[in-house]
Amino acid sequence: MQKKVNFNFWKSLNIIWENFVKKLLSNPNELQVWQKVDRQGNIYWQAYDPVTGKSFSSGSQTDVCMWIEQLYRY
């Protein structure tokens, strides 16, 4: 039991560190796309364009790609 708790702690710490480094190195004006999982275990995609302030969310990766294409087409 102790090894599992120890492993989960280091795994969580590693995820936090990776997210911190990604934020530190990312361009604040760059389009952001990420995947999330809700409480029911459903996977969905979110996208945010800090330049326009627009965001989009969908369960379909294809829908998010189409939104991005439309966003930059006009």
N, CA, C and O atoms as a GROMACS GRO file, in nm:
protein
  296
    1MET      N    1   0.082  -0.120   0.000
    1MET     CA    2   0.000   0.000   0.000
    1MET      C    3   0.087   0.126   0.000
    1MET      O    4   0.057   0.222  -0.071
    2GLN      N    5   0.192   0.126   0.079
    2GLN     CA    6   0.281   0.242   0.088
    2GLN      C    7   0.345   0.272  -0.048
    2GLN      O    8   0.358   0.389  -0.085
    3LYS      N    9   0.384   0.168  -0.122
    3LYS     CA   10   0.447   0.190  -0.252
    3LYS      C   11   0.349   0.254  -0.351
    3LYS      O   12   0.388   0.341  -0.429
    4LYS      N   13   0.222   0.211  -0.346
    4LYS     CA   14   0.122   0.267  -0.437
    4LYS      C   15   0.097   0.414  -0.406
    4LYS      O   16   0.088   0.496  -0.498
    5VAL      N   17   0.086   0.448  -0.279
    5VAL     CA   18   0.068   0.589  -0.240
    5VAL      C   19   0.187   0.671  -0.283
    5VAL      O   20   0.172   0.782  -0.334
    6ASN      N   21   0.306   0.618  -0.261
    6ASN     CA   22   0.429   0.686  -0.299
    6ASN      C   23   0.434   0.707  -0.451
    6ASN      O   24   0.469   0.815  -0.498
    7PHE      N   25   0.397   0.602  -0.527
    7PHE     CA   26   0.397   0.612  -0.673
    7PHE      C   27   0.298   0.717  -0.719
    7PHE      O   28   0.330   0.798  -0.806
    8ASN      N   29   0.175   0.717  -0.663
    8ASN     CA   30   0.073   0.814  -0.702
    8ASN      C   31   0.117   0.957  -0.671
    8ASN      O   32   0.089   1.049  -0.748
    9PHE      N   33   0.184   0.975  -0.559
    9PHE     CA   34   0.235   1.108  -0.523
    9PHE      C   35   0.334   1.157  -0.628
    9PHE      O   36   0.322   1.270  -0.674
   10TRP      N   37   0.432   1.074  -0.665
   10TRP     CA   38   0.533   1.116  -0.761
   10TRP      C   39   0.474   1.134  -0.900
   10TRP      O   40   0.516   1.223  -0.974
   11LYS      N   41   0.378   1.051  -0.934
   11LYS     CA   42   0.312   1.064  -1.064
   11LYS      C   43   0.236   1.198  -1.070
   11LYS      O   44   0.245   1.269  -1.170
   12SER      N   45   0.163   1.230  -0.964
   12SER     CA   46   0.090   1.357  -0.958
   12SER      C   47   0.185   1.476  -0.962
   12SER      O   48   0.160   1.574  -1.032
   13LEU      N   49   0.293   1.467  -0.888
   13LEU     CA   50   0.392   1.574  -0.887
   13LEU      C   51   0.454   1.593  -1.025
   13LEU      O   52   0.478   1.706  -1.067
   14ASN      N   53   0.478   1.484  -1.095
   14ASN     CA   54   0.534   1.491  -1.230
   14ASN      C   55   0.437   1.560  -1.326
   14ASN      O   56   0.478   1.641  -1.408
   15ILE      N   57   0.309   1.528  -1.316
   15ILE     CA   58   0.208   1.590  -1.402
   15ILE      C   59   0.201   1.741  -1.375
   15ILE      O   60   0.193   1.820  -1.469
   16ILE      N   61   0.204   1.780  -1.249
   16ILE     CA   62   0.202   1.921  -1.213
   16ILE      C   63   0.325   1.992  -1.271
   16ILE      O   64   0.313   2.102  -1.326
   17TRP      N   65   0.440   1.931  -1.258
   17TRP     CA   66   0.565   1.988  -1.311
   17TRP      C   67   0.557   2.004  -1.462
   17TRP      O   68   0.593   2.109  -1.515
   18GLU      N   69   0.510   1.901  -1.533
   18GLU     CA   70   0.500   1.908  -1.679
   18GLU      C   71   0.406   2.020  -1.722
   18GLU      O   72   0.436   2.093  -1.816
   19ASN      N   73   0.294   2.035  -1.654
   19ASN     CA   74   0.200   2.142  -1.688
   19ASN      C   75   0.260   2.280  -1.661
   19ASN      O   76   0.238   2.373  -1.738
   20PHE      N   77   0.336   2.292  -1.553
   20PHE     CA   78   0.402   2.418  -1.521
   20PHE      C   79   0.503   2.456  -1.630
   20PHE      O   80   0.506   2.570  -1.676
   21VAL      N   81   0.583   2.360  -1.672
   21VAL     CA   82   0.684   2.386  -1.776
   21VAL      C   83   0.615   2.423  -1.908
   21VAL      O   84   0.660   2.514  -1.978
   22LYS      N   85   0.508   2.352  -1.943
   22LYS     CA   86   0.435   2.384  -2.066
   22LYS      C   87   0.384   2.528  -2.064
   22LYS      O   88   0.396   2.600  -2.162
   23LYS      N   89   0.326   2.568  -1.951
   23LYS     CA   90   0.274   2.705  -1.937
   23LYS      C   91   0.387   2.807  -1.947
   23LYS      O   92   0.372   2.911  -2.010
   24LEU      N   93   0.499   2.776  -1.883
   24LEU     CA   94   0.613   2.866  -1.880
   24LEU      C   95   0.670   2.889  -2.020
   24LEU      O   96   0.710   3.000  -2.053
   25LEU      N   97   0.673   2.784  -2.100
   25LEU     CA   98   0.735   2.793  -2.232
   25LEU      C   99   0.638   2.830  -2.344
   25LEU      O  100   0.681   2.856  -2.457
   26SER      N  101   0.510   2.832  -2.316
   26SER     CA  102   0.412   2.857  -2.422
   26SER      C  103   0.398   3.006  -2.451
   26SER      O  104   0.423   3.092  -2.366
   27ASN      N  105   0.358   3.034  -2.572
   27ASN     CA  106   0.332   3.170  -2.616
   27ASN      C  107   0.190   3.206  -2.571
   27ASN      O  108   0.096   3.135  -2.606
   28PRO      N  109   0.171   3.313  -2.495
   28PRO     CA  110   0.038   3.346  -2.442
   28PRO      C  111  -0.064   3.381  -2.551
   28PRO      O  112  -0.184   3.378  -2.525
   29ASN      N  113  -0.020   3.413  -2.671
   29ASN     CA  114  -0.111   3.448  -2.780
   29ASN      C  115  -0.138   3.330  -2.873
   29ASN      O  116  -0.211   3.344  -2.971
   30GLU      N  117  -0.082   3.215  -2.843
   30GLU     CA  118  -0.096   3.097  -2.927
   30GLU      C  119  -0.228   3.026  -2.899
   30GLU      O  120  -0.273   3.018  -2.785
   31LEU      N  121  -0.288   2.973  -3.004
   31LEU     CA  122  -0.410   2.894  -2.990
   31LEU      C  123  -0.385   2.777  -2.896
   31LEU      O  124  -0.282   2.710  -2.905
   32GLN      N  125  -0.478   2.753  -2.806
   32GLN     CA  126  -0.462   2.645  -2.708
   32GLN      C  127  -0.571   2.541  -2.731
   32GLN      O  128  -0.689   2.575  -2.742
   33VAL      N  129  -0.532   2.414  -2.738
   33VAL     CA  130  -0.626   2.304  -2.753
   33VAL      C  131  -0.587   2.197  -2.653
   33VAL      O  132  -0.470   2.161  -2.641
   34TRP      N  133  -0.687   2.146  -2.580
   34TRP     CA  134  -0.659   2.042  -2.483
   34TRP      C  135  -0.777   1.948  -2.471
   34TRP      O  136  -0.890   1.979  -2.511
   35GLN      N  137  -0.748   1.832  -2.417
   35GLN     CA  138  -0.849   1.729  -2.398
   35GLN      C  139  -0.883   1.721  -2.250
   35GLN      O  140  -0.795   1.729  -2.165
   36LYS      N  141  -1.012   1.704  -2.219
   36LYS     CA  142  -1.055   1.694  -2.080
   36LYS      C  143  -1.144   1.571  -2.063
   36LYS      O  144  -1.197   1.516  -2.160
   37VAL      N  145  -1.159   1.530  -1.939
   37VAL     CA  146  -1.248   1.420  -1.905
   37VAL      C  147  -1.342   1.470  -1.796
   37VAL      O  148  -1.296   1.520  -1.693
   38ASP      N  149  -1.473   1.455  -1.817
   38ASP     CA  150  -1.568   1.501  -1.716
   38ASP      C  151  -1.588   1.394  -1.608
   38ASP      O  152  -1.527   1.288  -1.613
   39ARG      N  153  -1.674   1.423  -1.514
   39ARG     CA  154  -1.695   1.332  -1.400
   39ARG      C  155  -1.750   1.196  -1.441
   39ARG      O  156  -1.728   1.097  -1.372
   40GLN      N  157  -1.820   1.191  -1.553
   40GLN     CA  158  -1.876   1.065  -1.600
   40GLN      C  159  -1.777   0.986  -1.685
   40GLN      O  160  -1.808   0.875  -1.729
   41GLY      N  161  -1.658   1.043  -1.707
   41GLY     CA  162  -1.556   0.975  -1.786
   41GLY      C  163  -1.563   1.005  -1.934
   41GLY      O  164  -1.490   0.946  -2.013
   42ASN      N  165  -1.650   1.098  -1.974
   42ASN     CA  166  -1.660   1.137  -2.114
   42ASN      C  167  -1.542   1.226  -2.152
   42ASN      O  168  -1.506   1.318  -2.079
   43ILE      N  169  -1.483   1.197  -2.265
   43ILE     CA  170  -1.369   1.275  -2.314
   43ILE      C  171  -1.420   1.380  -2.411
   43ILE      O  172  -1.501   1.351  -2.499
   44TYR      N  173  -1.372   1.502  -2.396
   44TYR     CA  174  -1.407   1.608  -2.488
   44TYR      C  175  -1.288   1.701  -2.509
   44TYR      O  176  -1.190   1.698  -2.434
   45TRP      N  177  -1.300   1.783  -2.612
   45TRP     CA  178  -1.193   1.874  -2.651
   45TRP      C  179  -1.235   2.018  -2.625
   45TRP      O  180  -1.352   2.053  -2.637
   46GLN      N  181  -1.138   2.099  -2.588
   46GLN     CA  182  -1.160   2.242  -2.570
   46GLN      C  183  -1.052   2.316  -2.648
   46GLN      O  184  -0.938   2.273  -2.657
   47ALA      N  185  -1.093   2.429  -2.704
   47ALA     CA  186  -0.999   2.515  -2.776
   47ALA      C  187  -1.025   2.659  -2.734
   47ALA      O  188  -1.138   2.698  -2.707
   48TYR      N  189  -0.917   2.737  -2.729
   48TYR     CA  190  -0.927   2.877  -2.690
   48TYR      C  191  -0.827   2.959  -2.769
   48TYR      O  192  -0.709   2.924  -2.778
   49ASP      N  193  -0.876   3.067  -2.827
   49ASP     CA  194  -0.790   3.160  -2.900
   49ASP      C  195  -0.778   3.288  -2.818
   49ASP      O  196  -0.873   3.367  -2.815
   50PRO      N  197  -0.664   3.311  -2.752
   50PRO     CA  198  -0.650   3.430  -2.667
   50PRO      C  199  -0.651   3.561  -2.745
   50PRO      O  200  -0.679   3.667  -2.688
   51VAL      N  201  -0.621   3.557  -2.873
   51VAL     CA  202  -0.619   3.679  -2.953
   51VAL      C  203  -0.761   3.731  -2.973
   51VAL      O  204  -0.786   3.851  -2.960
   52THR      N  205  -0.855   3.640  -3.005
   52THR     CA  206  -0.994   3.681  -3.029
   52THR      C  207  -1.081   3.666  -2.904
   52THR      O  208  -1.188   3.726  -2.896
   53GLY      N  209  -1.035   3.588  -2.808
   53GLY     CA  210  -1.114   3.562  -2.688
   53GLY      C  211  -1.221   3.456  -2.709
   53GLY      O  212  -1.302   3.432  -2.619
   54LYS      N  213  -1.222   3.394  -2.825
   54LYS     CA  214  -1.323   3.293  -2.856
   54LYS      C  215  -1.278   3.156  -2.807
   54LYS      O  216  -1.159   3.125  -2.803
   55SER      N  217  -1.378   3.074  -2.770
   55SER     CA  218  -1.348   2.937  -2.728
   55SER      C  219  -1.453   2.843  -2.785
   55SER      O  220  -1.560   2.886  -2.828
   56PHE      N  221  -1.420   2.715  -2.785
   56PHE     CA  222  -1.508   2.613  -2.841
   56PHE      C  223  -1.484   2.483  -2.766
   56PHE      O  224  -1.372   2.454  -2.724
   57SER      N  225  -1.591   2.405  -2.749
   57SER     CA  226  -1.582   2.277  -2.680
   57SER      C  227  -1.667   2.175  -2.754
   57SER      O  228  -1.779   2.206  -2.796
   58SER      N  229  -1.615   2.054  -2.769
   58SER     CA  230  -1.690   1.950  -2.839
   58SER      C  231  -1.636   1.812  -2.801
   58SER      O  232  -1.521   1.798  -2.760
   59GLY      N  233  -1.720   1.713  -2.815
   59GLY     CA  234  -1.677   1.575  -2.794
   59GLY      C  235  -1.606   1.520  -2.915
   59GLY      O  236  -1.554   1.408  -2.911
   60SER      N  237  -1.602   1.597  -3.021
   60SER     CA  238  -1.543   1.551  -3.147
   60SER      C  239  -1.417   1.632  -3.180
   60SER      O  240  -1.420   1.755  -3.186
   61GLN      N  241  -1.309   1.562  -3.202
   61GLN     CA  242  -1.185   1.627  -3.243
   61GLN      C  243  -1.203   1.693  -3.379
   61GLN      O  244  -1.148   1.800  -3.405
   62THR      N  245  -1.281   1.630  -3.466
   62THR     CA  246  -1.307   1.684  -3.600
   62THR      C  247  -1.379   1.818  -3.591
   62THR      O  248  -1.346   1.910  -3.664
   63ASP      N  249  -1.476   1.828  -3.501
   63ASP     CA  250  -1.548   1.955  -3.483
   63ASP      C  251  -1.454   2.067  -3.439
   63ASP      O  252  -1.465   2.180  -3.486
   64VAL      N  253  -1.363   2.035  -3.350
   64VAL     CA  254  -1.267   2.136  -3.302
   64VAL      C  255  -1.176   2.180  -3.417
   64VAL      O  256  -1.147   2.298  -3.432
   65CYS      N  257  -1.132   2.085  -3.498
   65CYS     CA  258  -1.048   2.119  -3.613
   65CYS      C  259  -1.122   2.209  -3.711
   65CYS      O  260  -1.065   2.304  -3.765
   66MET      N  261  -1.251   2.180  -3.734
   66MET     CA  262  -1.332   2.264  -3.824
   66MET      C  263  -1.349   2.404  -3.766
   66MET      O  264  -1.345   2.502  -3.839
   67TRP      N  265  -1.369   2.414  -3.634
   67TRP     CA  266  -1.382   2.544  -3.570
   67TRP      C  267  -1.255   2.627  -3.588
   67TRP      O  268  -1.260   2.746  -3.617
   68ILE      N  269  -1.141   2.562  -3.571
   68ILE     CA  270  -1.013   2.631  -3.587
   68ILE      C  271  -0.996   2.680  -3.731
   68ILE      O  272  -0.954   2.793  -3.754
   69GLU      N  273  -1.030   2.595  -3.827
   69GLU     CA  274  -1.019   2.635  -3.968
   69GLU      C  275  -1.109   2.754  -3.998
   69GLU      O  276  -1.068   2.847  -4.067
   70GLN      N  277  -1.232   2.753  -3.946
   70GLN     CA  278  -1.324   2.865  -3.968
   70GLN      C  279  -1.275   2.992  -3.899
   70GLN      O  280  -1.290   3.102  -3.951
   71LEU      N  281  -1.217   2.975  -3.782
   71LEU     CA  282  -1.167   3.089  -3.706
   71LEU      C  283  -1.059   3.165  -3.783
   71LEU      O  284  -1.055   3.288  -3.780
   72TYR      N  285  -0.972   3.093  -3.852
   72TYR     CA  286  -0.860   3.156  -3.921
   72TYR      C  287  -0.888   3.179  -4.070
   72TYR      O  288  -0.806   3.238  -4.140
   73ARG      N  289  -1.000   3.132  -4.118
   73ARG     CA  290  -1.034   3.151  -4.259
   73ARG      C  291  -1.078   3.295  -4.285
   73ARG      O  292  -1.054   3.348  -4.393
   74TYR      N  293  -1.141   3.357  -4.188
   74TYR     CA  294  -1.199   3.491  -4.207
   74TYR      C  295  -1.122   3.597  -4.136
   74TYR      O  296  -1.158   3.714  -4.143
   0.00000   0.00000   0.00000
